[in-house]
Structure formats: C-alpha cells, structure tokens
Amino acid sequence: MNVLYFLENLRNPLLDLLFSAVTYLGHELLFLILICILFWCVNKRLGYYIIAVGLSGIIFNQILKMIFRIPRPWVIDPDFSIVENARAAATGYSFPSGHTQCAVGAYGSILLWERKRRSILVTLSALPLVLVPLSRMYLGVHTPLDVGVSFGIALLLIFLLYPAAKHADTNPHRFTAVLLFMGGFSIANLMFLSFYQFPADVDAICFADAYSNAWKLIGAAFGMTAVWIYDHDRLHFDTKAIWYAQIMKVVGGLILVLLIKEGCKWLFALLLPYPISDTIRYFLVVLAAGILWPMTFPWFAKLGKHTPA
C-alpha cells in the first residue's frame, strides 16, 4: 500500500485525466477494436497471435481472481481513496489486474512480432506496457502485486505461444492444438466455478461476474478455433485493400460485431436460457468477425482498381 499512498499524493486533475484515458488502452472495447484493425487490415497472423495470447491470459486471470479472492485496495484499507471515475470499471476481485493482462498481452505481442521493424506501430506499442500498469496503480484500483503478476503472466504467454503462431501457416495443427487447449482451459474455468466449494463470505457480485465471464470465454475460445480452422482450410482471406476501403472495412465490421455483441444481447437472452445465451452470443461475435465479415473482403479489394478501357 505504500506505493499506492505515494501515487495518491501525486494526484491532480491533469494527471487524473491523463491516467483515466491511458487505462482504457487495456479496456475490453479498445482491445476488440485493435484486434479487428490488425486482423482485417494489417496482418491476420499477428491478429491470431494476439487473440491466442489475450484469451489465454484472460482465462488464467479469471481463475486466479477466484482462487485468491483478494479485495480491491480501498476495501483492504478504508483510509485509502481512489480516483472516482475509475470505480465503475473496477469490477471483480483485485488480483491479478485484467487491464494490465490485456495491455501487456496485446502490445507486447506486437513488439515481439514486429521487433525487427522500426515502425510507428512498434514505437506506439511500447508505451502501454509501462503506462497501463502505472495507471491502474495511480487510479488506486490495483496494487503493485496485482499488476506485477499480470505483467509476468502476459510475458510468459507472449513467448510461450510465439513459435506456434509464427509458424502457423507451415504447421497449422500445432496452432490448432493451442486454440483447442485454450478452449479446454475455458471449460476448466467454468467447472472450477461450478463445483468448487467457495467459502460463505465470497463476494456474490464478484462471483456472478466471474461466472458470467466464464461462459463468454468458452464461446470466444471455441469461436476462435472454428475461425482459424475454416480460414486456413477454406477462406484464406486477404487483408489488402486501398486505404479508404480499409476504413470502410473497419467501420462496417465493428458495427456488425458490436450489433451482435451488445445490440442483440436482449434477443439472445429472450431466445436462449442464461448463461448459455452468453456463450452462443460470443461464439457468433467471433464467427462474424473472423468468417462472415472477411467474406466481403474480395469486394473491398476491388475498390480503387481501374479496369483498362
């Protein structure tokens, strides 16, 4: 807590605003946007790699949260205050940090993949590795232990999964095995939450949050496995297109994905029992992003090309 009290004494309106913005670099929505841009427009192999690292890390993160069940810093020490606008997004238990897990996993994967290139993508990817963990502590929603463990887990997964992702085209079965293991890991997470005898003082809101996330992660993990297999065997979509077509791809694709993810949530809940509705919804979100939308890419690739007279 000494580090958090030190950072608390440094707070001012300008830094509060800065770190409140920085922390969103590890938010689920920004992670989704980043993945879609890379997957659809830049390098889909890198996209597969980041997704494998990110989903594996999130699943592991969720399991650790419920094993250790460490409360947030302001719960541990009632005298400690947080930046209030960060409270709404600080759901679930404190250890380890989900935002740090996502940020280090995503931007660290980009750094390792593109390490031989001196590009603006590499330079910009280095900043969140430091700033996001620092922002979580500055805002008062995580301790150094929370962010440190998440940082370490993300780094481990980055290097562990790199060989399978880098050689996925020449050794597809190895990468398929990684994704299937990730799916099995997500089921293990659900089994743990369903059958482990938690103590009576377990936080009901934190448990409900973890249980809901477990069903969503199963849908996302197996959806990603289906996307990889179908793309490698049949679809083989290309990311190349003229710049304005790329913008159209991102905008149109994000509308489709967010419509299924958020806009149709009530419809899935009406047609399917909870929490299976969340699993199906996230499975379809991934299929829409990885198969349905890329089927339109040949049309986007034709934009800007002039046929001879």
SEZATOR-678726 format. One record per residue (C-alpha): residue in one letter; y, z, x. Coordinates in steps of 0.001 Angstrom, whole numbers, plus 500000, padded with zeros to 6 digits. Example, Ala and Ser with C-alpha at 12.3 -4.5 7.8 and 13.67 -1.06 7.14 Angstrom:
! SEZATOR-678726
node r = A; Y = 495500; Z = 507800; X = 512300
node r = S; Y = 498940; Z = 507140; X = 513670
This chain:
! SEZATOR-678726
node r = M; Y = 500000; Z = 500000; X = 500000
node r = N; Y = 502350; Z = 500441; X = 502973
node r = V; Y = 502678; Z = 496665; X = 503351
node r = L; Y = 503468; Z = 496277; X = 499651
node r = Y; Y = 506114; Z = 499000; X = 499783
node r = F; Y = 507669; Z = 497283; X = 502809
node r = L; Y = 507830; Z = 493979; X = 500922
node r = E; Y = 509137; Z = 495753; X = 497826
node r = N; Y = 512123; Z = 496974; X = 499856
node r = L; Y = 512921; Z = 493383; X = 500860
node r = R; Y = 513154; Z = 492127; X = 497290
node r = N; Y = 516315; Z = 490485; X = 495997
node r = P; Y = 516972; Z = 487965; X = 493199
node r = L; Y = 516861; Z = 484956; X = 495538
node r = L; Y = 513535; Z = 485917; X = 497162
node r = D; Y = 512119; Z = 486861; X = 493759
node r = L; Y = 512896; Z = 483354; X = 492510
node r = L; Y = 511579; Z = 481711; X = 495684
node r = F; Y = 508238; Z = 483519; X = 495756
node r = S; Y = 507798; Z = 483221; X = 491994
node r = A; Y = 507967; Z = 479449; X = 492485
node r = V; Y = 505796; Z = 479431; X = 495617
node r = T; Y = 502995; Z = 481383; X = 493950
node r = Y; Y = 502476; Z = 478516; X = 491473
node r = L; Y = 501116; Z = 476427; X = 494364
node r = G; Y = 497925; Z = 478412; X = 493776
node r = H; Y = 498023; Z = 478228; X = 489969
node r = E; Y = 495231; Z = 476538; X = 487993
node r = L; Y = 497552; Z = 473923; X = 486458
node r = L; Y = 499041; Z = 472829; X = 489784
node r = F; Y = 495543; Z = 472765; X = 491278
node r = L; Y = 494487; Z = 470428; X = 488443
node r = I; Y = 497480; Z = 468123; X = 488992
node r = L; Y = 496901; Z = 467991; X = 492755
node r = I; Y = 493226; Z = 467164; X = 492326
node r = C; Y = 493956; Z = 464421; X = 489802
node r = I; Y = 496542; Z = 462758; X = 492057
node r = L; Y = 494226; Z = 462803; X = 495066
node r = F; Y = 491139; Z = 461821; X = 493066
node r = W; Y = 492751; Z = 458959; X = 491153
node r = C; Y = 495309; Z = 457598; X = 493588
node r = V; Y = 494764; Z = 458693; X = 497196
node r = N; Y = 491218; Z = 459476; X = 498361
node r = K; Y = 488485; Z = 460309; X = 495885
node r = R; Y = 486121; Z = 461549; X = 498626
node r = L; Y = 488741; Z = 464119; X = 499570
node r = G; Y = 489043; Z = 464907; X = 495862
node r = Y; Y = 485309; Z = 465580; X = 495596
node r = Y; Y = 485528; Z = 467820; X = 498656
node r = I; Y = 488412; Z = 469906; X = 497311
node r = I; Y = 486711; Z = 470272; X = 493937
node r = A; Y = 483477; Z = 471467; X = 495568
node r = V; Y = 485363; Z = 473992; X = 497717
node r = G; Y = 487614; Z = 475072; X = 494847
node r = L; Y = 484962; Z = 475548; X = 492171
node r = S; Y = 482562; Z = 477313; X = 494544
node r = G; Y = 485353; Z = 479625; X = 495632
node r = I; Y = 486447; Z = 480423; X = 492089
node r = I; Y = 482879; Z = 481263; X = 491042
node r = F; Y = 482405; Z = 483539; X = 494050
node r = N; Y = 485832; Z = 485051; X = 493410
node r = Q; Y = 484906; Z = 485883; X = 489820
node r = I; Y = 481644; Z = 487550; X = 490864
node r = L; Y = 483397; Z = 489733; X = 493453
node r = K; Y = 486057; Z = 490764; X = 490944
node r = M; Y = 483415; Z = 492168; X = 488593
node r = I; Y = 481281; Z = 493728; X = 491333
node r = F; Y = 484125; Z = 495759; X = 492842
node r = R; Y = 486432; Z = 496029; X = 489779
node r = I; Y = 489493; Z = 497062; X = 491806
node r = P; Y = 492612; Z = 497542; X = 489639
node r = R; Y = 495947; Z = 495925; X = 490326
node r = P; Y = 498298; Z = 497670; X = 492818
node r = W; Y = 500616; Z = 499073; X = 490135
node r = V; Y = 497618; Z = 500608; X = 488371
node r = I; Y = 496372; Z = 502234; X = 491580
node r = D; Y = 499854; Z = 503554; X = 492380
node r = P; Y = 502057; Z = 504069; X = 489287
node r = D; Y = 505110; Z = 504560; X = 491529
node r = F; Y = 504826; Z = 501009; X = 492800
node r = S; Y = 506728; Z = 498270; X = 490938
node r = I; Y = 506088; Z = 494541; X = 490725
node r = V; Y = 508276; Z = 491529; X = 490074
node r = E; Y = 508009; Z = 491490; X = 486297
node r = N; Y = 507803; Z = 487736; X = 485778
node r = A; Y = 504529; Z = 487766; X = 487764
node r = R; Y = 502800; Z = 490214; X = 485450
node r = A; Y = 501742; Z = 487732; X = 482762
node r = A; Y = 499691; Z = 485619; X = 485192
node r = A; Y = 498140; Z = 488654; X = 486915
node r = T; Y = 495091; Z = 488919; X = 484672
node r = G; Y = 491710; Z = 490373; X = 485560
node r = Y; Y = 490906; Z = 492683; X = 488426
node r = S; Y = 492847; Z = 492553; X = 491679
node r = F; Y = 490191; Z = 491948; X = 494347
node r = P; Y = 489991; Z = 489223; X = 495571
node r = S; Y = 493030; Z = 487024; X = 494913
node r = G; Y = 492356; Z = 483948; X = 492782
node r = H; Y = 495671; Z = 482260; X = 493618
node r = T; Y = 495001; Z = 482658; X = 497338
node r = Q; Y = 491462; Z = 481338; X = 496869
node r = C; Y = 492712; Z = 478180; X = 495132
node r = A; Y = 495611; Z = 477555; X = 497501
node r = V; Y = 493743; Z = 478047; X = 500775
node r = G; Y = 490712; Z = 476158; X = 499476
node r = A; Y = 492734; Z = 473146; X = 498325
node r = Y; Y = 495372; Z = 472840; X = 501031
node r = G; Y = 493025; Z = 473957; X = 503801
node r = S; Y = 490570; Z = 471224; X = 502773
node r = I; Y = 493348; Z = 468645; X = 503040
node r = L; Y = 494275; Z = 469908; X = 506508
node r = L; Y = 490719; Z = 469694; X = 507815
node r = W; Y = 490063; Z = 466295; X = 506212
node r = E; Y = 493335; Z = 464739; X = 507419
node r = R; Y = 493679; Z = 466713; X = 510670
node r = K; Y = 493767; Z = 463597; X = 512889
node r = R; Y = 496667; Z = 462068; X = 510971
node r = R; Y = 500280; Z = 463074; X = 511454
node r = S; Y = 501352; Z = 462602; X = 507872
node r = I; Y = 503690; Z = 464379; X = 505492
node r = L; Y = 500619; Z = 465337; X = 503422
node r = V; Y = 499224; Z = 467317; X = 506365
node r = T; Y = 502570; Z = 468982; X = 507092
node r = L; Y = 503170; Z = 469993; X = 503485
node r = S; Y = 499607; Z = 471275; X = 503126
node r = A; Y = 500094; Z = 473791; X = 505943
node r = L; Y = 502889; Z = 475683; X = 504209
node r = P; Y = 500986; Z = 477044; X = 501164
node r = L; Y = 498300; Z = 478536; X = 503421
node r = V; Y = 500842; Z = 481151; X = 504503
node r = L; Y = 503312; Z = 481207; X = 501639
node r = V; Y = 500938; Z = 481647; X = 498688
node r = P; Y = 499129; Z = 484733; X = 500088
node r = L; Y = 502505; Z = 486178; X = 501110
node r = S; Y = 503921; Z = 485501; X = 497644
node r = R; Y = 501068; Z = 487394; X = 495966
node r = M; Y = 501867; Z = 490479; X = 498048
node r = Y; Y = 505643; Z = 490089; X = 497736
node r = L; Y = 505381; Z = 489887; X = 493944
node r = G; Y = 503242; Z = 493044; X = 494037
node r = V; Y = 500169; Z = 491672; X = 492253
node r = H; Y = 497758; Z = 491803; X = 495222
node r = T; Y = 497113; Z = 493901; X = 498322
node r = P; Y = 496560; Z = 492570; X = 501867
node r = L; Y = 492819; Z = 493171; X = 501371
node r = D; Y = 492832; Z = 491027; X = 498218
node r = V; Y = 494486; Z = 488043; X = 499894
node r = G; Y = 492723; Z = 488518; X = 503244
node r = V; Y = 489222; Z = 488379; X = 501775
node r = S; Y = 490106; Z = 485362; X = 499617
node r = F; Y = 491566; Z = 483623; X = 502659
node r = G; Y = 488366; Z = 484240; X = 504612
node r = I; Y = 486058; Z = 483073; X = 501800
node r = A; Y = 488086; Z = 479890; X = 501331
node r = L; Y = 487983; Z = 479113; X = 505067
node r = L; Y = 484232; Z = 479688; X = 505152
node r = L; Y = 483663; Z = 477292; X = 502252
node r = I; Y = 486002; Z = 474692; X = 503766
node r = F; Y = 483944; Z = 474466; X = 506959
node r = L; Y = 480585; Z = 475015; X = 505270
node r = L; Y = 480958; Z = 472171; X = 502757
node r = Y; Y = 482821; Z = 469743; X = 505025
node r = P; Y = 479750; Z = 467985; X = 506535
node r = A; Y = 478167; Z = 467299; X = 503139
node r = A; Y = 481443; Z = 465966; X = 501705
node r = K; Y = 482373; Z = 463905; X = 504777
node r = H; Y = 479028; Z = 462106; X = 504771
node r = A; Y = 478566; Z = 461976; X = 501001
node r = D; Y = 478527; Z = 458163; X = 500934
node r = T; Y = 475756; Z = 457851; X = 503532
node r = N; Y = 473841; Z = 460973; X = 502451
node r = P; Y = 474565; Z = 461333; X = 498712
node r = H; Y = 471582; Z = 463575; X = 497992
node r = R; Y = 472991; Z = 466278; X = 500248
node r = F; Y = 476266; Z = 466362; X = 498356
node r = T; Y = 474391; Z = 466256; X = 495043
node r = A; Y = 472458; Z = 469324; X = 496200
node r = V; Y = 475752; Z = 471095; X = 496948
node r = L; Y = 477028; Z = 470399; X = 493434
node r = L; Y = 473744; Z = 471454; X = 491825
node r = F; Y = 473796; Z = 474676; X = 493818
node r = M; Y = 477346; Z = 475219; X = 492584
node r = G; Y = 476105; Z = 474767; X = 489008
node r = G; Y = 473268; Z = 477212; X = 489569
node r = F; Y = 475726; Z = 479665; X = 491095
node r = S; Y = 477879; Z = 479426; X = 487956
node r = I; Y = 474831; Z = 480252; X = 485792
node r = A; Y = 474039; Z = 483210; X = 488057
node r = N; Y = 477581; Z = 484453; X = 487466
node r = L; Y = 477051; Z = 484339; X = 483695
node r = M; Y = 473669; Z = 486083; X = 483983
node r = F; Y = 475259; Z = 488832; X = 486045
node r = L; Y = 477956; Z = 489419; X = 483434
node r = S; Y = 475463; Z = 489258; X = 480562
node r = F; Y = 472753; Z = 491578; X = 481858
node r = Y; Y = 474284; Z = 493922; X = 484428
node r = Q; Y = 474873; Z = 497410; X = 483070
node r = F; Y = 478564; Z = 497933; X = 483742
node r = P; Y = 479937; Z = 501484; X = 483584
node r = A; Y = 481612; Z = 502656; X = 480408
node r = D; Y = 485063; Z = 502620; X = 481996
node r = V; Y = 485011; Z = 498859; X = 482723
node r = D; Y = 488275; Z = 497269; X = 481626
node r = A; Y = 487484; Z = 495435; X = 478390
node r = I; Y = 490237; Z = 492840; X = 478879
node r = C; Y = 489152; Z = 492086; X = 482447
node r = F; Y = 485534; Z = 491760; X = 481351
node r = A; Y = 486435; Z = 489431; X = 478477
node r = D; Y = 488497; Z = 487310; X = 480871
node r = A; Y = 485619; Z = 487089; X = 483376
node r = Y; Y = 483077; Z = 486308; X = 480645
node r = S; Y = 485214; Z = 483500; X = 479231
node r = N; Y = 485789; Z = 482062; X = 482707
node r = A; Y = 482043; Z = 482126; X = 483418
node r = W; Y = 481307; Z = 479776; X = 480505
node r = K; Y = 484166; Z = 477470; X = 481504
node r = L; Y = 482966; Z = 477312; X = 485109
node r = I; Y = 479469; Z = 476260; X = 484002
node r = G; Y = 480957; Z = 473321; X = 482090
node r = A; Y = 483195; Z = 472326; X = 485002
node r = A; Y = 480438; Z = 472628; X = 487627
node r = F; Y = 477844; Z = 470557; X = 485785
node r = G; Y = 480517; Z = 468125; X = 484633
node r = M; Y = 481457; Z = 467513; X = 488264
node r = T; Y = 477805; Z = 466958; X = 489169
node r = A; Y = 477484; Z = 464359; X = 486403
node r = V; Y = 480695; Z = 462629; X = 487549
node r = W; Y = 479544; Z = 462411; X = 491166
node r = I; Y = 476111; Z = 461006; X = 490268
node r = Y; Y = 477487; Z = 458435; X = 487810
node r = D; Y = 480307; Z = 457357; X = 490115
node r = H; Y = 478038; Z = 456987; X = 493137
node r = D; Y = 475293; Z = 455133; X = 491235
node r = R; Y = 477277; Z = 453006; X = 488783
node r = L; Y = 481049; Z = 453361; X = 488508
node r = H; Y = 482281; Z = 453074; X = 492129
node r = F; Y = 485908; Z = 453264; X = 491006
node r = D; Y = 488697; Z = 452306; X = 493407
node r = T; Y = 491919; Z = 454292; X = 493787
node r = K; Y = 494123; Z = 451410; X = 494957
node r = A; Y = 496988; Z = 450108; X = 492822
node r = I; Y = 500679; Z = 449287; X = 493107
node r = W; Y = 502997; Z = 452322; X = 493133
node r = Y; Y = 504171; Z = 452122; X = 489520
node r = A; Y = 500588; Z = 451656; X = 488349
node r = Q; Y = 499672; Z = 454825; X = 490238
node r = I; Y = 502377; Z = 456711; X = 488360
node r = M; Y = 501051; Z = 455353; X = 485077
node r = K; Y = 497522; Z = 456399; X = 486050
node r = V; Y = 498602; Z = 459975; X = 486815
node r = V; Y = 500774; Z = 460413; X = 483723
node r = G; Y = 498289; Z = 458841; X = 481317
node r = G; Y = 495316; Z = 460623; X = 482861
node r = L; Y = 496981; Z = 464029; X = 482807
node r = I; Y = 497915; Z = 463563; X = 479139
node r = L; Y = 494270; Z = 462785; X = 478356
node r = V; Y = 492915; Z = 465694; X = 480384
node r = L; Y = 495398; Z = 468241; X = 479038
node r = L; Y = 494853; Z = 466992; X = 475490
node r = I; Y = 491150; Z = 467777; X = 475766
node r = K; Y = 491655; Z = 470991; X = 477755
node r = E; Y = 494427; Z = 472571; X = 475682
node r = G; Y = 495361; Z = 470378; X = 472741
node r = C; Y = 491826; Z = 470178; X = 471317
node r = K; Y = 490893; Z = 473804; X = 472007
node r = W; Y = 491079; Z = 474682; X = 468318
node r = L; Y = 488884; Z = 471713; X = 467382
node r = F; Y = 486110; Z = 472718; X = 469795
node r = A; Y = 486337; Z = 476309; X = 468567
node r = L; Y = 486017; Z = 475067; X = 464973
node r = L; Y = 483013; Z = 472824; X = 465622
node r = L; Y = 481103; Z = 474949; X = 468144
node r = P; Y = 480396; Z = 478680; X = 468442
node r = Y; Y = 482280; Z = 480660; X = 471080
node r = P; Y = 481821; Z = 480734; X = 474045
node r = I; Y = 479678; Z = 477569; X = 474144
node r = S; Y = 482760; Z = 475719; X = 472910
node r = D; Y = 484500; Z = 476535; X = 476214
node r = T; Y = 481570; Z = 475211; X = 478247
node r = I; Y = 481484; Z = 471923; X = 476310
node r = R; Y = 485261; Z = 471580; X = 476433
node r = Y; Y = 485448; Z = 471974; X = 480211
node r = F; Y = 482438; Z = 469694; X = 480675
node r = L; Y = 484226; Z = 466981; X = 478678
node r = V; Y = 487507; Z = 467583; X = 480528
node r = V; Y = 485776; Z = 466837; X = 483829
node r = L; Y = 483935; Z = 463813; X = 482400
node r = A; Y = 487191; Z = 462431; X = 481022
node r = A; Y = 488933; Z = 462888; X = 484379
node r = G; Y = 486053; Z = 461628; X = 486513
node r = I; Y = 484441; Z = 458875; X = 484416
node r = L; Y = 486312; Z = 457901; X = 481246
node r = W; Y = 489784; Z = 457546; X = 482761
node r = P; Y = 488652; Z = 455833; X = 486010
node r = M; Y = 487002; Z = 453148; X = 483857
node r = T; Y = 490553; Z = 451913; X = 483184
node r = F; Y = 491416; Z = 451587; X = 486886
node r = P; Y = 490459; Z = 447889; X = 487251
node r = W; Y = 493222; Z = 447123; X = 484722
node r = F; Y = 495758; Z = 449202; X = 486685
node r = A; Y = 494690; Z = 447474; X = 489903
node r = K; Y = 495685; Z = 444086; X = 488414
node r = L; Y = 499275; Z = 445183; X = 487803
node r = G; Y = 501705; Z = 443710; X = 490275
node r = K; Y = 499337; Z = 440936; X = 491336
node r = H; Y = 500630; Z = 437400; X = 490769
node r = T; Y = 498245; Z = 434611; X = 489974
node r = P; Y = 499003; Z = 431227; X = 491622
node r = A; Y = 500669; Z = 428608; X = 489425
